[in-house]
């Protein structure tokens, strides 16, 4: 399915919406049914429901969770397409009602509640029909009205392109498929000419703000697939290869039995940070941490340190500099100003005994307090608490030409601290080999990300700061 290759945040948002709706309304219907049973003794002749309402409510929710897990009601596959949602809702809803009814009937403390169960079941059916009709409206109207599309590009020869585009089109409503088609004679060009042509494609795609590309491959393409990936990486484009002969298979005829075909895709990068659920989880943690820092630390730190900076040298409290962000999109990175105002700050790194650094600035740098305003960037969604450090635009351009896979680190949000930094690769970088080691650590972090790894890096950062790192000027 499409979500295996390119995930859209809309699937996550819809999953959260659907879970919230079901939990809220199903519990509301349960208490409504219990209230009716209390008002009309015929529904609860022995008053057992009222006496054991809390235990029965707990049983209702437990059986609901079990039914949802059994039939994967809220999985990505179920949420991504309406047909799947209807199917899993029907199975999960029936299972919920049956399991709950059987469990309640077997409970000797709650006899003769058949009418209560029947009323609850009817209310649940009415709710599911209304809720899924509402979701149908969301799926069919909202994407067009609010442009809720994930843009992807498919590149390939015309003979093989159409089946793949058709496959992806069926994954709508949350994907918009763009195609770049080339002719048969262009496939006969030399390796160098083909690489130049694909490099031009990647640049056009990246300029348009699209970063997910599928290439319908031909046999000769595998001889320079490594170079293709490098060219795509340089433009912050995630490239995926679809075998042409598989893409061209089709099934037709009404008498043909139903065939479910997964499209085989070879991904250039499969790091954990490309998973949308992991990104949402990381974003929620970033919002929590940055929000707490803004309220409880920066609220008093900015006026205090700002006053000391002003007393040392004239100029602004904050130093803001364009840095390379996710997908190489520039953003203004905030720091407490640690230097006198100078014209070289955007091109020249701080060095040992740098005369531009003020006395308060030296303390801020050695204690890493100068980095605290970057929690503003985290709150705004431009950075993460943990991730590859954002580099100056000039450095990004320079090192991307020298270091293989350098631009891969731009596939994720930059961080205030990172795996490279806690392993000693911090501060001034003169040797390209040291920068290459940083990149290796950044890519290793992306491939092995977990919330616990982030926590480990934060703890290691705190220890390093307390020990006053020697390479920080």
C-alpha positions in Angstrom: 0.0 0.0 0.0 1.0 3.6 -0.6 1.6 4.4 3.1 4.5 2.0 3.2 6.5 4.2 0.8 5.3 7.7 1.3 3.4 8.7 4.5 1.1 11.7 4.9 0.4 13.4 8.1 -3.3 13.4 7.1 -3.5 9.6 7.9 -2.2 10.3 11.4 -4.6 13.2 11.9 -7.6 11.2 10.7 -6.6 8.3 12.9 -6.6 10.6 15.9 -9.9 12.1 14.9 -11.5 8.7 14.5 -10.2 7.3 17.8 -11.3 10.5 19.6 -14.8 10.4 18.1 -15.3 6.7 18.8 -14.1 6.9 22.4 -16.1 10.0 23.2 -19.4 9.0 21.6 -19.4 5.3 22.5 -18.8 6.1 26.1 -21.6 8.8 25.9 -24.0 6.2 24.5 -23.1 3.8 27.2 -23.9 6.3 30.0 -27.0 7.3 28.1 -28.2 3.7 28.0 -27.4 3.3 31.7 -29.4 6.4 32.4 -32.4 5.1 30.5 -32.2 1.8 32.3 -32.2 3.6 35.7 -35.2 5.7 34.6 -37.2 2.7 33.3 -36.8 -0.3 35.7 -38.1 -2.7 33.0 -34.6 -2.3 31.3 -32.9 -3.2 34.6 -35.4 -5.0 36.8 -33.0 -5.7 39.6 -31.0 -2.4 39.6 -27.8 -4.4 39.0 -26.7 -2.0 36.3 -26.8 1.0 38.6 -25.1 -0.9 41.4 -22.2 -2.1 39.2 -22.0 0.7 36.7 -18.3 1.4 37.1 -17.3 -2.2 36.6 -19.6 -2.6 33.6 -18.2 0.6 32.1 -14.7 -0.7 32.4 -15.7 -4.0 30.8 -17.4 -2.1 27.9 -14.1 -0.2 27.2 -11.9 -3.3 27.5 -14.0 -5.3 25.1 -14.0 -2.3 22.7 -10.2 -2.1 22.8 -9.9 -5.9 22.2 -12.3 -5.8 19.2 -10.4 -2.8 17.7 -7.1 -4.6 18.0 -8.5 -7.9 16.6 -9.7 -6.3 13.4 -7.2 -3.5 13.2 -9.9 -0.8 13.1 -7.4 2.1 13.5 -4.4 0.8 11.6 -2.9 2.8 8.7 -4.3 0.4 6.2 -7.8 0.8 7.6 -7.6 4.6 7.8 -6.1 5.2 4.4 -9.1 4.1 2.4 -12.8 4.4 3.1 -13.6 0.9 2.0 -11.2 -0.5 4.5 -12.5 1.7 7.2 -16.1 0.6 6.6 -15.0 -3.1 6.5 -13.0 -3.0 9.8 -15.7 -0.8 11.5 -18.4 -3.4 10.7 -16.3 -6.3 11.9 -14.9 -4.5 15.0 -18.3 -3.0 16.0 -20.1 -6.4 15.8 -17.3 -8.1 17.7 -17.5 -5.4 20.4 -21.2 -5.7 20.9 -21.1 -9.6 21.0 -18.1 -9.9 23.3 -19.5 -7.3 25.7 -22.9 -8.9 25.6 -21.6 -12.4 26.3 -19.4 -11.2 29.1 -22.2 -9.3 30.7 -24.7 -12.2 30.4 -22.2 -14.5 32.0 -21.7 -12.1 35.0 -24.0 -13.4 37.8 -24.2 -10.0 39.4 -26.0 -8.5 36.4 -29.0 -10.7 35.5 -31.8 -9.9 32.9 -30.2 -7.0 31.0 -31.1 -8.2 27.5 -33.2 -5.2 26.8 -30.4 -2.8 28.0 -28.0 -4.6 25.6 -30.4 -4.4 22.7 -30.9 -0.7 23.2 -27.1 -0.1 23.5 -26.5 -2.1 20.3 -29.1 -0.1 18.4 -27.5 3.2 19.5 -24.0 2.0 18.6 -25.2 1.0 15.1 -26.8 4.4 14.6 -23.6 6.1 15.8 -21.3 4.0 13.5 -23.5 4.8 10.5 -23.5 8.5 11.2 -19.8 8.7 12.1 -18.7 6.9 9.0 -21.0 9.1 6.8 -19.2 12.1 8.4 -15.8 10.5 7.7 -17.0 10.0 4.1 -17.6 13.7 3.8 -14.2 14.4 5.3 -12.5 12.1 2.9 -14.3 13.3 -0.3 -14.7 17.0 0.3 -11.9 18.2 2.7 -8.9 17.2 0.5 -10.1 19.3 -2.4 -11.3 22.2 -0.2 -8.2 22.5 1.9 -5.6 21.0 -0.5 -4.9 18.1 1.8 -2.7 16.3 -0.7 0.7 14.6 -0.4 2.6 15.5 -3.6 4.6 12.7 -5.2 6.3 12.4 -8.6 6.7 9.4 -10.8 9.4 9.4 -13.4 9.6 6.9 -16.2 9.2 5.8 -19.8 5.7 6.2 -21.2 5.2 2.5 -21.7 5.8 1.7 -18.1 4.7 4.9 -16.4 0.9 4.6 -16.7 0.4 1.4 -14.7 2.4 2.8 -11.7 0.6 6.1 -11.9 -2.7 4.3 -12.0 -1.7 2.2 -9.0 -0.9 5.3 -7.0 -4.0 7.2 -8.1 -6.1 4.5 -6.5 -4.6 5.5 -3.1 -6.4 8.8 -3.2 -7.8 11.0 -1.7 -4.6 12.1 0.2 -2.1 11.8 -2.6 -1.6 13.9 -5.7 0.5 12.1 -8.4 2.6 14.2 -10.8 4.4 12.5 -13.7 7.6 13.2 -15.7 7.6 11.1 -18.8 10.5 10.6 -21.2 10.7 8.9 -24.6 12.2 5.7 -25.8 15.1 7.4 -27.6 16.1 9.2 -24.4 16.7 5.8 -22.7 19.5 5.1 -25.3 21.5 8.1 -24.2 24.9 7.6 -22.5 25.2 7.2 -18.7 26.4 10.7 -18.3 23.6 12.2 -20.3 21.0 10.2 -18.4 22.5 11.3 -15.0 22.4 14.9 -16.2 18.8 14.5 -17.2 17.7 12.9 -13.9 19.6 15.5 -12.0 17.6 18.2 -13.8 14.4 16.3 -12.9 15.3 16.2 -9.2 16.1 19.9 -9.1 12.8 20.7 -10.7 10.9 18.5 -8.3 12.8 19.9 -5.2 12.2 23.5 -6.4 8.5 22.7 -6.6 8.6 21.6 -3.0 8.1 17.9 -3.7 10.6 15.5 -2.0 9.2 12.0 -2.8 10.0 10.5 -6.2 9.4 7.1 -7.7 11.5 6.0 -10.7 10.1 3.3 -13.0 13.4 1.6 -13.8 14.7 0.1 -16.9 17.4 -2.7 -16.8 20.3 -0.3 -17.8 19.4 2.1 -15.0 20.8 -0.2 -12.3 24.4 0.4 -13.6 24.2 4.0 -12.4 21.5 3.7 -9.6 24.1 4.7 -6.9 24.8 7.9 -8.8 21.1 8.5 -9.1 20.6 8.2 -5.4 23.5 10.6 -4.8 22.0 13.2 -7.2 18.6 12.9 -5.5 20.2 13.2 -2.0 21.9 16.4 -3.1 18.4 17.9 -3.9 16.9 16.5 -0.7 14.7 14.1 -2.7 13.8 10.7 -1.5 14.0 8.4 -4.5 12.4 5.0 -4.8 12.9 2.5 -7.6 9.9 0.6 -9.1 10.9 -2.4 -11.4 9.5 -1.7 -14.9 8.5 -5.2 -15.8 6.4 -5.6 -12.6 4.9 -2.2 -13.1 3.7 -3.3 -16.5 1.7 -6.3 -15.3 -2.1 -5.8 -15.5 -5.1 -7.9 -14.7 -8.3 -7.5 -16.8 -11.5 -9.3 -17.5 -14.6 -9.6 -15.3 -14.2 -13.3 -15.0 -10.7 -12.9 -13.5 -10.5 -13.7 -9.8 -9.7 -10.8 -7.5 -5.9 -10.3 -7.3 -4.2 -8.2 -4.6 -0.8 -6.9 -5.8 1.7 -5.1 -3.7 3.9 -2.8 -5.8 7.5 -3.8 -5.2 9.6 -0.7 -4.3 13.3 -0.4 -3.5 13.8 2.5 -1.2 17.0 4.6 -1.3 16.6 5.4 2.4 14.5 3.6 5.0 15.4 5.4 8.2 13.0 5.3 11.1 12.6 9.1 11.0 10.8 8.7 7.7 7.9 7.0 9.5 5.1 9.5 10.0 4.0 8.1 13.4 7.6 8.5 14.7 7.7 12.0 13.4 4.4 12.9 15.1 5.6 11.3 18.4 8.8 13.3 18.2 6.9 16.5 17.4 4.6 16.1 20.4 7.7 15.6 22.7 9.3 18.7 21.2 6.2 20.8 21.8 6.0 19.6 25.4 9.7 20.3 26.2 9.9 23.6 24.3 6.7 24.8 25.8 8.0 24.1 29.3 11.3 25.8 28.6 9.6 28.9 27.2 7.4 29.3 30.2 9.7 28.3 33.1 13.2 29.2 31.8 13.3 31.6 28.9 10.7 33.8 30.6 13.3 35.0 33.1 16.5 34.0 31.3 15.9 36.3 28.3 15.6 39.6 30.4 18.6 38.6 32.7 21.0 37.5 30.0 19.8 40.2 27.6 20.8 42.9 30.2 24.3 41.4 30.5 24.7 41.2 26.7 23.7 44.9 26.4 26.1 45.9 29.1 29.0 44.2 27.3 28.4 45.5 23.8 25.8 47.4 21.8 23.5 45.5 19.5 20.5 43.1 19.7 20.1 40.5 22.4 19.5 37.7 19.9 21.7 36.6 17.1 19.7 35.2 14.2 21.3 33.4 11.3 20.0 31.6 8.2 20.6 27.9 8.7 19.8 24.8 6.6 16.6 23.1 7.8 14.6 20.1 6.8 14.7 19.4 3.1 17.4 22.2 2.9 14.8 24.9 3.5 16.5 27.9 5.2 15.2 29.2 8.5 16.4 31.8 11.0 18.1 30.0 13.9 18.1 32.0 17.2 20.9 32.2 19.7 21.9 34.7 22.5 24.4 37.0 20.9 27.9 36.1 22.1 30.0 38.3 19.8 30.3 41.9 19.0 28.3 42.8 15.9 30.5 42.0 12.9 30.1 41.4 9.2 31.8 38.0 9.2 29.3 36.2 11.5 27.4 34.6 8.7 30.4 33.0 7.0 33.2 32.5 9.6 33.0 30.0 12.5 34.2 31.0 15.9 37.8 29.9 16.6 39.9 29.6 19.7 40.7 33.0 21.3 38.3 34.6 18.8 38.5 38.4 19.5 34.9 38.8 18.3 33.6 36.8 21.3 32.7 39.0 24.3 33.3 38.0 28.0 29.7 37.1 28.6 29.6 35.5 25.2 32.5 33.2 26.1 30.6 32.1 29.2 27.4 31.6 27.2 29.2 29.4 24.6 31.1 27.3 27.1 27.9 26.7 29.2 25.8 26.2 26.0 23.3 28.8 27.4 23.6 30.7 24.1 21.7 27.8 22.4 18.6 28.2 24.7 16.7 30.6 22.3 16.6 27.7 19.8 13.7 26.3 21.9 11.8 29.0 20.1 12.7 27.4 16.8 11.6 24.0 18.3 8.3 25.4 19.4 7.8 26.9 15.9 8.5 23.5 14.3 11.7 24.6 12.5 13.9 22.4 14.8 13.8 19.5 17.1 15.3 19.1 20.6 17.6 16.3 19.2 18.8 16.0 15.6 21.6 16.9 13.3 23.0 20.4 14.1 21.9 23.1 11.5 24.8 24.4 9.5 25.3 27.8 7.9 24.1 27.9 4.3 27.6 28.5 3.0 28.8 25.4 4.9 26.0 23.3 3.6 26.8 24.2 0.1 30.5 23.7 0.6 30.4 20.3 2.4 27.6 18.9 0.2 30.2 19.0 -2.7 32.9 17.3 -0.6 31.1 14.7 1.5 29.1 11.8 0.1 25.5 11.6 1.4 26.0 14.9 3.3 22.5 16.1 2.3 20.8 13.0 3.7 21.0 14.7 7.1 18.7 17.4 5.7 15.8 14.9 5.4 15.0 15.5 9.1 14.7 18.6 11.3 17.9 19.9 12.8 18.3 19.7 16.5 19.7 21.8 19.4 21.9 18.8 20.3 22.6 15.6 18.4 24.3 12.2 18.3 27.4 13.6 16.7 27.8 16.4 19.3 27.6 14.1 22.3 30.2 11.9 20.7 32.7 14.7 20.6 32.1 16.2 17.1 31.2 19.7 18.2 32.7 23.2 17.8 34.9 24.5 15.0 35.4 22.2 12.0 38.5 22.7 9.9 39.1 19.2 8.7 36.5 17.8 6.1 37.2 14.3 7.6 35.8 15.5 10.9 32.7 16.8 9.2 32.4 13.4 7.4 32.4 11.8 10.8 29.6 14.1 12.0 27.6 13.2 8.9 28.1 9.5 9.7 26.8 10.0 13.2 23.8 12.0 12.0 22.8 9.3 9.5 23.3 6.6 12.1 20.9 8.6 14.4 18.3 8.9 11.7 18.4 5.1 11.0 18.2 4.1 14.6 16.0 6.8 16.1 13.9 6.1 19.2 12.4 8.2 22.0 14.8 6.5 24.4 17.8 7.4 22.1 16.7 11.0 22.3 16.5 10.8 26.1 20.0 9.3 26.2 21.4 12.1 24.0 19.8 14.8 26.2 21.3 13.2 29.3 24.7 12.9 27.6 24.5 16.6 26.6 23.8 17.7 30.2 26.8 15.7 31.4 29.0 17.2 28.6 27.9 20.7 29.4 28.6 20.2 33.1 32.1 19.0 32.1 32.8 22.1 30.0 33.6 20.7 26.6 37.1 21.7 25.4 36.3 22.2 21.7 33.6 24.9 22.3 34.8 28.5 21.8 
